[in-house]
């Protein structure tokens, strides 16, 4: 039980840490969660120009 518990905690930490890079690398997850703020800022800049 101890091994499984510690392993699940490690997986949870890895998932949390991997969320940021995965969102940047995988367009599917980015689209599902919405466009990143950087893309929104680029769109705003184009509108201003």
Contact map, one row per residue, 1 for C-alpha under 8 A:
1111100000000000000000000000000000000000000000000
1111110000000000000000000000000000000000000000000
1111111000000000000000000000000000000000000000000
1111111100000000000000000000000000000000000000000
1111111110000000000000000000000000000000000000000
0111111111000000000000000000000000000000000000000
0011111111100000000000000000000000000000000000000
0001111111110000000000000000000000000000000000000
0000111111111000000000000000000000000000000000000
0000011111111100000000000000000000000000000000000
0000001111111110000000000000000000000000000000000
0000000111111111000000000000000000000000000000000
0000000011111111100000000000000000000000000000000
0000000001111111110000000000000000000000000000000
0000000000111111111000000000000000000000000000000
0000000000011111111100000000000000000000000000000
0000000000001111111110000000000000000000000000000
0000000000000111111111000000000000000000000000000
0000000000000011111111100000000000000000000000000
0000000000000001111111110000000000000000000000000
0000000000000000111111111000000000000000000000000
0000000000000000011111111100100000000000000000000
0000000000000000001111111110110000000000000000000
0000000000000000000111111110010000000000000000000
0000000000000000000011111110000000000000000000000
0000000000000000000001111111110000000000000000000
0000000000000000000000111111111000000000000000000
0000000000000000000000000111111100000000000000000
0000000000000000000001100111111110000000000000000
0000000000000000000000110111111111110000000000000
0000000000000000000000000011111111100000000000000
0000000000000000000000000001111111000000000000000
0000000000000000000000000000111111100000000000000
0000000000000000000000000000011111110000000000000
0000000000000000000000000000011011111011000000000
0000000000000000000000000000010001111111000000000
0000000000000000000000000000000000111111100000000
0000000000000000000000000000000000011111110000000
0000000000000000000000000000000000111111111000000
0000000000000000000000000000000000111111111100000
0000000000000000000000000000000000001111111110000
0000000000000000000000000000000000000111111111000
0000000000000000000000000000000000000011111111100
0000000000000000000000000000000000000001111111110
0000000000000000000000000000000000000000111111111
0000000000000000000000000000000000000000011111111
0000000000000000000000000000000000000000001111111
0000000000000000000000000000000000000000000111111
0000000000000000000000000000000000000000000011111
